[in-house]
Protein backbone atom coordinates (compact mmCIF):
# COMPACT_ATOMS: atom_id res chain seq x y z
CA UNK A 1 0.00 0.00 0.00
CA UNK A 2 1.24 3.47 -0.89
CA UNK A 3 1.70 6.14 1.75
CA UNK A 4 2.90 9.72 1.68
CA UNK A 5 3.05 12.93 3.66
CA UNK A 6 0.65 15.51 2.28
CA UNK A 7 1.94 19.04 2.77
CA UNK A 8 -1.52 20.55 2.39
CA UNK A 9 -4.45 21.49 4.58
CA UNK A 10 -6.89 20.77 1.74
CA UNK A 11 -9.52 18.21 2.78
CA UNK A 12 -10.26 17.60 -0.89
CA UNK A 13 -6.72 16.49 -1.72
CA UNK A 14 -6.64 14.22 1.30
CA UNK A 15 -10.01 12.69 0.38
CA UNK A 16 -8.92 12.07 -3.22
CA UNK A 17 -5.74 10.29 -2.15
CA UNK A 18 -7.44 8.21 0.53
CA UNK A 19 -10.20 7.20 -1.90
CA UNK A 20 -7.42 5.89 -4.17
CA UNK A 21 -6.08 3.74 -1.33
CA UNK A 22 -3.17 5.93 -0.22
CA UNK A 23 -2.28 6.22 3.46
CA UNK A 24 -1.98 9.97 4.09
CA UNK A 25 -0.01 11.72 6.84
CA UNK A 26 -0.68 15.45 7.15
CA UNK A 27 2.07 18.04 7.65
CA UNK A 28 1.07 21.44 6.27
CA UNK A 29 2.79 24.73 7.05
CA UNK A 30 2.04 28.39 6.31
CA UNK A 31 3.37 29.61 2.98
CA UNK A 32 3.38 32.98 1.23
CA UNK A 33 1.19 32.49 -1.85
CA UNK A 34 1.43 36.08 -3.07
CA UNK A 35 1.91 36.35 -6.83
CA UNK A 36 5.10 38.14 -7.82
CA UNK A 37 3.90 41.02 -9.99
CA UNK A 38 2.83 39.72 -13.40
CA UNK A 39 4.38 36.31 -12.80
CA UNK A 40 3.29 33.85 -15.48
CA UNK A 41 0.42 31.72 -14.08
CA UNK A 42 1.95 28.28 -14.57
CA UNK A 43 5.33 29.41 -13.25
CA UNK A 44 3.51 30.84 -10.22
CA UNK A 45 1.73 27.54 -9.53
CA UNK A 46 4.99 25.59 -9.79
CA UNK A 47 6.80 27.97 -7.47
CA UNK A 48 4.08 27.93 -4.81
CA UNK A 49 3.78 24.13 -4.85
CA UNK A 50 7.51 23.79 -4.27
CA UNK A 51 7.48 26.45 -1.55
CA UNK A 52 4.67 24.62 0.25
CA UNK A 53 6.72 21.43 0.17
CA UNK A 54 9.87 23.06 1.56
CA UNK A 55 7.90 24.93 4.23
CA UNK A 56 6.29 21.74 5.49
CA UNK A 57 9.52 19.77 5.53
CA UNK A 58 11.24 22.58 7.43
CA UNK A 59 8.46 22.66 9.99
CA UNK A 60 8.45 18.88 10.51
CA UNK A 61 12.09 17.84 9.93
CA UNK A 62 11.81 14.45 11.63
CA UNK A 63 8.44 13.36 10.29
CA UNK A 64 8.15 10.34 7.96
CA UNK A 65 11.50 10.82 6.25
CA UNK A 66 11.25 7.39 4.61
CA UNK A 67 8.11 8.10 2.56
CA UNK A 68 7.41 10.62 -0.22
CA UNK A 69 6.12 14.12 0.53
CA UNK A 70 3.62 15.85 -1.72
CA UNK A 71 2.49 19.47 -2.00
CA UNK A 72 0.23 21.05 -4.60
CA UNK A 73 -1.21 24.35 -5.75
CA UNK A 74 -4.27 24.73 -7.99
CA UNK A 75 -5.03 27.83 -10.03
CA UNK A 76 -7.87 28.84 -12.31
CA UNK A 77 -6.61 30.72 -15.32
CA UNK A 78 -8.94 32.59 -17.66
CA UNK A 79 -6.52 32.47 -20.55
CA UNK A 80 -9.19 33.50 -23.08
CA UNK A 81 -9.03 37.06 -21.72
CA UNK A 82 -6.37 39.45 -23.05
CA UNK A 83 -4.98 40.10 -19.57
CA UNK A 84 -5.03 36.36 -18.67
CA UNK A 85 -6.32 36.87 -15.12
CA UNK A 86 -5.30 34.36 -12.49
CA UNK A 87 -8.05 33.40 -10.06
CA UNK A 88 -7.08 32.12 -6.65
CA UNK A 89 -9.33 31.83 -3.62
CA UNK A 90 -11.85 34.70 -3.40
CA UNK A 91 -11.22 37.31 -0.71
CA UNK A 92 -14.93 37.92 -0.21
CA UNK A 93 -18.32 37.46 -1.87
CA UNK A 94 -17.75 40.36 -4.29
CA UNK A 95 -14.46 38.82 -5.40
CA UNK A 96 -16.17 35.45 -5.91
CA UNK A 97 -18.86 37.08 -8.04
CA UNK A 98 -16.24 38.88 -10.14
CA UNK A 99 -14.42 35.63 -10.83
CA UNK A 100 -17.51 33.64 -11.68
CA UNK A 101 -18.89 36.25 -14.04
CA UNK A 102 -15.69 35.93 -16.09
CA UNK A 103 -15.71 32.13 -16.09
CA UNK A 104 -19.37 31.29 -16.68
CA UNK A 105 -20.95 31.11 -20.12
CA UNK A 106 -17.83 31.90 -22.07
CA UNK A 107 -14.90 30.09 -23.70
CA UNK A 108 -13.20 27.33 -21.70
CA UNK A 109 -10.81 28.24 -18.93
CA UNK A 110 -7.83 26.33 -17.58
CA UNK A 111 -7.52 24.68 -14.18
CA UNK A 112 -3.88 23.87 -13.52
CA UNK A 113 -2.40 22.00 -10.58
CA UNK A 114 1.31 22.07 -9.92
CA UNK A 115 2.46 19.30 -7.61
CA UNK A 116 5.84 19.00 -5.97
CA UNK A 117 7.09 15.57 -4.94
CA UNK A 118 9.97 14.82 -2.57
CA UNK A 119 11.23 11.28 -2.77
CA UNK A 120 14.62 9.63 -2.31
CA UNK A 121 16.18 12.95 -1.34
CA UNK A 122 15.18 14.92 -4.42
CA UNK A 123 12.36 17.28 -5.40
CA UNK A 124 10.55 17.28 -8.71
CA UNK A 125 7.70 19.55 -9.80
CA UNK A 126 5.00 18.51 -12.27
CA UNK A 127 2.04 20.30 -13.79
CA UNK A 128 -1.34 19.08 -15.01
CA UNK A 129 -3.84 21.27 -16.88
CA UNK A 130 -7.53 20.70 -17.58
CA UNK A 131 -9.84 22.75 -19.78
CA UNK A 132 -13.29 23.44 -18.34
CA UNK A 133 -16.31 24.88 -20.16
CA UNK A 134 -19.31 26.17 -18.21
CA UNK A 135 -22.81 27.24 -19.14
CA UNK A 136 -24.17 30.66 -18.28
CA UNK A 137 -26.18 30.98 -15.07
CA UNK A 138 -29.34 32.96 -14.56
CA UNK A 139 -28.97 35.90 -12.15
CA UNK A 140 -31.08 33.95 -9.66
CA UNK A 141 -28.82 30.88 -9.85
CA UNK A 142 -25.72 32.97 -9.26
CA UNK A 143 -27.29 34.88 -6.35
CA UNK A 144 -28.39 31.65 -4.65
CA UNK A 145 -24.93 30.14 -5.04
CA UNK A 146 -23.17 33.22 -3.69
CA UNK A 147 -25.49 33.25 -0.68
CA UNK A 148 -23.94 29.95 0.42
CA UNK A 149 -20.39 29.46 1.70
CA UNK A 150 -19.51 27.03 -1.06
CA UNK A 151 -17.36 29.55 -2.94
CA UNK A 152 -15.02 30.01 0.02
CA UNK A 153 -11.52 28.52 -0.06
CA UNK A 154 -11.83 27.42 -3.70
CA UNK A 155 -9.76 28.69 -6.61
CA UNK A 156 -12.05 30.51 -9.01
CA UNK A 157 -14.85 30.48 -6.46
CA UNK A 158 -16.17 27.04 -7.34
CA UNK A 159 -15.65 23.33 -6.70
CA UNK A 160 -16.56 20.99 -9.52
CA UNK A 161 -17.57 18.31 -7.02
CA UNK A 162 -20.32 20.55 -5.60
CA UNK A 163 -23.00 22.80 -7.06
CA UNK A 164 -20.74 23.63 -10.00
CA UNK A 165 -21.16 20.07 -11.26
CA UNK A 166 -24.40 21.40 -12.75
CA UNK A 167 -22.59 24.20 -14.57
CA UNK A 168 -19.88 22.26 -16.38
CA UNK A 169 -20.73 21.32 -19.96
CA UNK A 170 -17.33 19.94 -20.98
CA UNK A 171 -14.02 18.84 -19.46
CA UNK A 172 -10.85 18.17 -21.42
CA UNK A 173 -8.36 16.47 -19.12
CA UNK A 174 -8.28 15.12 -15.58
CA UNK A 175 -11.43 15.54 -13.50
CA UNK A 176 -9.61 15.10 -10.18
CA UNK A 177 -7.20 17.82 -11.27
CA UNK A 178 -10.11 20.27 -11.19
CA UNK A 179 -10.99 19.06 -7.69
CA UNK A 180 -7.42 19.81 -6.61
CA UNK A 181 -5.03 16.98 -7.53
CA UNK A 182 -4.45 14.82 -10.65
CA UNK A 183 -4.52 11.61 -8.64
CA UNK A 184 -3.77 9.12 -11.44
CA UNK A 185 -0.72 11.09 -12.55
CA UNK A 186 0.55 11.44 -8.98
CA UNK A 187 0.16 7.72 -8.25
CA UNK A 188 1.85 6.76 -11.50
CA UNK A 189 4.83 8.95 -10.70
CA UNK A 190 5.06 7.54 -7.17
CA UNK A 191 5.12 4.02 -8.52
CA UNK A 192 7.69 4.88 -11.18
CA UNK A 193 9.99 6.88 -8.88
CA UNK A 194 9.90 4.98 -5.60
CA UNK A 195 11.75 1.66 -5.23
CA UNK A 196 9.75 0.85 -2.09
CA UNK A 197 6.46 0.95 -4.02
CA UNK A 198 6.93 -1.98 -6.40
CA UNK A 199 3.56 -3.39 -5.40
CA UNK A 200 0.13 -1.86 -5.16
CA UNK A 201 -2.80 -3.82 -3.85
CA UNK A 202 -0.60 -6.91 -3.90
CA UNK A 203 0.18 -6.75 -7.62
CA UNK A 204 3.84 -6.82 -8.67
CA UNK A 205 4.75 -4.06 -11.10
C-alpha positions in Angstrom: 0.0 0.0 0.0 1.2 3.5 -0.9 1.7 6.1 1.7 2.9 9.7 1.7 3.1 12.9 3.7 0.6 15.5 2.3 1.9 19.0 2.8 -1.5 20.6 2.4 -4.5 21.5 4.6 -6.9 20.8 1.7 -9.5 18.2 2.8 -10.3 17.6 -0.9 -6.7 16.5 -1.7 -6.6 14.2 1.3 -10.0 12.7 0.4 -8.9 12.1 -3.2 -5.7 10.3 -2.2 -7.4 8.2 0.5 -10.2 7.2 -1.9 -7.4 5.9 -4.2 -6.1 3.7 -1.3 -3.2 5.9 -0.2 -2.3 6.2 3.5 -2.0 10.0 4.1 0.0 11.7 6.8 -0.7 15.5 7.2 2.1 18.0 7.7 1.1 21.4 6.3 2.8 24.7 7.0 2.0 28.4 6.3 3.4 29.6 3.0 3.4 33.0 1.2 1.2 32.5 -1.9 1.4 36.1 -3.1 1.9 36.3 -6.8 5.1 38.1 -7.8 3.9 41.0 -10.0 2.8 39.7 -13.4 4.4 36.3 -12.8 3.3 33.8 -15.5 0.4 31.7 -14.1 1.9 28.3 -14.6 5.3 29.4 -13.2 3.5 30.8 -10.2 1.7 27.5 -9.5 5.0 25.6 -9.8 6.8 28.0 -7.5 4.1 27.9 -4.8 3.8 24.1 -4.9 7.5 23.8 -4.3 7.5 26.4 -1.6 4.7 24.6 0.2 6.7 21.4 0.2 9.9 23.1 1.6 7.9 24.9 4.2 6.3 21.7 5.5 9.5 19.8 5.5 11.2 22.6 7.4 8.5 22.7 10.0 8.4 18.9 10.5 12.1 17.8 9.9 11.8 14.4 11.6 8.4 13.4 10.3 8.2 10.3 8.0 11.5 10.8 6.3 11.2 7.4 4.6 8.1 8.1 2.6 7.4 10.6 -0.2 6.1 14.1 0.5 3.6 15.8 -1.7 2.5 19.5 -2.0 0.2 21.1 -4.6 -1.2 24.3 -5.7 -4.3 24.7 -8.0 -5.0 27.8 -10.0 -7.9 28.8 -12.3 -6.6 30.7 -15.3 -8.9 32.6 -17.7 -6.5 32.5 -20.6 -9.2 33.5 -23.1 -9.0 37.1 -21.7 -6.4 39.5 -23.0 -5.0 40.1 -19.6 -5.0 36.4 -18.7 -6.3 36.9 -15.1 -5.3 34.4 -12.5 -8.0 33.4 -10.1 -7.1 32.1 -6.6 -9.3 31.8 -3.6 -11.9 34.7 -3.4 -11.2 37.3 -0.7 -14.9 37.9 -0.2 -18.3 37.5 -1.9 -17.7 40.4 -4.3 -14.5 38.8 -5.4 -16.2 35.4 -5.9 -18.9 37.1 -8.0 -16.2 38.9 -10.1 -14.4 35.6 -10.8 -17.5 33.6 -11.7 -18.9 36.3 -14.0 -15.7 35.9 -16.1 -15.7 32.1 -16.1 -19.4 31.3 -16.7 -21.0 31.1 -20.1 -17.8 31.9 -22.1 -14.9 30.1 -23.7 -13.2 27.3 -21.7 -10.8 28.2 -18.9 -7.8 26.3 -17.6 -7.5 24.7 -14.2 -3.9 23.9 -13.5 -2.4 22.0 -10.6 1.3 22.1 -9.9 2.5 19.3 -7.6 5.8 19.0 -6.0 7.1 15.6 -4.9 10.0 14.8 -2.6 11.2 11.3 -2.8 14.6 9.6 -2.3 16.2 12.9 -1.3 15.2 14.9 -4.4 12.4 17.3 -5.4 10.6 17.3 -8.7 7.7 19.5 -9.8 5.0 18.5 -12.3 2.0 20.3 -13.8 -1.3 19.1 -15.0 -3.8 21.3 -16.9 -7.5 20.7 -17.6 -9.8 22.8 -19.8 -13.3 23.4 -18.3 -16.3 24.9 -20.2 -19.3 26.2 -18.2 -22.8 27.2 -19.1 -24.2 30.7 -18.3 -26.2 31.0 -15.1 -29.3 33.0 -14.6 -29.0 35.9 -12.1 -31.1 33.9 -9.7 -28.8 30.9 -9.8 -25.7 33.0 -9.3 -27.3 34.9 -6.4 -28.4 31.7 -4.7 -24.9 30.1 -5.0 -23.2 33.2 -3.7 -25.5 33.3 -0.7 -23.9 30.0 0.4 -20.4 29.5 1.7 -19.5 27.0 -1.1 -17.4 29.6 -2.9 -15.0 30.0 0.0 -11.5 28.5 -0.1 -11.8 27.4 -3.7 -9.8 28.7 -6.6 -12.0 30.5 -9.0 -14.9 30.5 -6.5 -16.2 27.0 -7.3 -15.6 23.3 -6.7 -16.6 21.0 -9.5 -17.6 18.3 -7.0 -20.3 20.5 -5.6 -23.0 22.8 -7.1 -20.7 23.6 -10.0 -21.2 20.1 -11.3 -24.4 21.4 -12.7 -22.6 24.2 -14.6 -19.9 22.3 -16.4 -20.7 21.3 -20.0 -17.3 19.9 -21.0 -14.0 18.8 -19.5 -10.9 18.2 -21.4 -8.4 16.5 -19.1 -8.3 15.1 -15.6 -11.4 15.5 -13.5 -9.6 15.1 -10.2 -7.2 17.8 -11.3 -10.1 20.3 -11.2 -11.0 19.1 -7.7 -7.4 19.8 -6.6 -5.0 17.0 -7.5 -4.4 14.8 -10.6 -4.5 11.6 -8.6 -3.8 9.1 -11.4 -0.7 11.1 -12.6 0.6 11.4 -9.0 0.2 7.7 -8.2 1.9 6.8 -11.5 4.8 9.0 -10.7 5.1 7.5 -7.2 5.1 4.0 -8.5 7.7 4.9 -11.2 10.0 6.9 -8.9 9.9 5.0 -5.6 11.8 1.7 -5.2 9.7 0.8 -2.1 6.5 0.9 -4.0 6.9 -2.0 -6.4 3.6 -3.4 -5.4 0.1 -1.9 -5.2 -2.8 -3.8 -3.8 -0.6 -6.9 -3.9 0.2 -6.7 -7.6 3.8 -6.8 -8.7 4.7 -4.1 -11.1 
